[in-house]
Amino acid sequence: MSTTFDLDSWVKEARREPFSFTLAGTDFRMPAAGELDKSILSAVNLANPSPTDIETLLRAGLGGQWAKFDAIPAPLAALGELFRQWQKHEGVSLGESSASADS
């Protein structure tokens, strides 16, 4: 007799701490990168994200905070580092996550 896998329970147990950072003295919080909804998979190339893909991912992660974040000037290199730190918080790069197409 097989047991039905309860994906809802797995999702609840797999929740990770949100990622927090500051920019220009403003606090921001994003979910752990792996917590983004699966719908993002059709919008970005996770294996080799372009600058546009990174912006799309950051926008999704910041959600309602995006407008405030976007209004603060920041160098492009800072966005790349923010993305790397967000991935590091997760423990793996987005392209290596369990939701990647290569899994």
Buried (B, 14 or more C-beta within 10 A) or exposed (E): EEEEEEEEEEEEEEEEEEBEBEBEEEEBEBBBBBBBEEEBEEEBEBEEBEEEBBBBBBBBBBEEBBEEBEEEEEEEEEBEEBBEEBBEBBEEBBBBBEEBEEE
